Amino acid sequence: MHADLSPVDKAKYAAARRAVEFVEKGMRVGLGTGSTAAFMVRSLGERVREEGLNILAVPTSEATARLARAEGIEVVTLEQARWLDLTIDGTDEFDPELNLIKGGGGAHLREKIVATASDQMIVIADSGKEVAQLGAFPLPVEVVRFGWQASKALIEELLVSLDVLGREVRLRMRGDTPFVSDEGNYILDLHLGRIGTPRRMALVLNQVPGVVENGLFIDVCDRVVVGYGDGRVEVRDIDAGTVEDSRVIFDESPNAFADLSD
């Protein structure tokens, strides 16, 4: 691993390297989206090339699909795979119960479909993603374009009755135009500060007409792999109630992962 990577990127790399050790020959694996997941896809590609690891992968975004193919990983659709053994993905926040906020990259709809079609989900994250309570990161809500302003108004209205600190709802933009997801939808970012009842929030948001899916992942994650800048890694298993420590040794040779840092 190149010495020039930031401590945060080293932490992402360490978590990704540890997580791909859970992938076994013949598995059908969901591949997440985002900067941490990109480290994971590259690490998995190394195993495919160097070990002859034979897997089928279902990407959660077009960007991840392109990266996986470039790494020599066989990509299939979820319809072709039918069911997955494992999904590995990043997160924007996770709490002590391993509930998540995802969707900073705008792929949470596909990510949630893929994760819930898997026997288990492993989340990879640097230690900065851990929070005592969800909500500091804006909560993404994917909405259809038709009538999105009406959906936004309904969301703002229901937030009055929920346990949150803030109620600002913004349409996600890409430059001067609205951000459009891989499914052709808009995304509303809810700046809440704190989500006191994330399970209730997830349920009520999906009752709003026009809402396709929200970025709260409740009772979906089985393990979180937390990386640190010094190479230390913790694997926390929510079902077993265990925490395992290990360490990833950084290779100081020229870095094949340099283009993934951000």
Summary of the structure (lengths in Angstrom):
residues: 262
radius of gyration: 18.2
end to end distance: 15.4
largest distance: 54.6
contacts: 904
relative contact order: 0.19
helix: 31%
strand: 27%
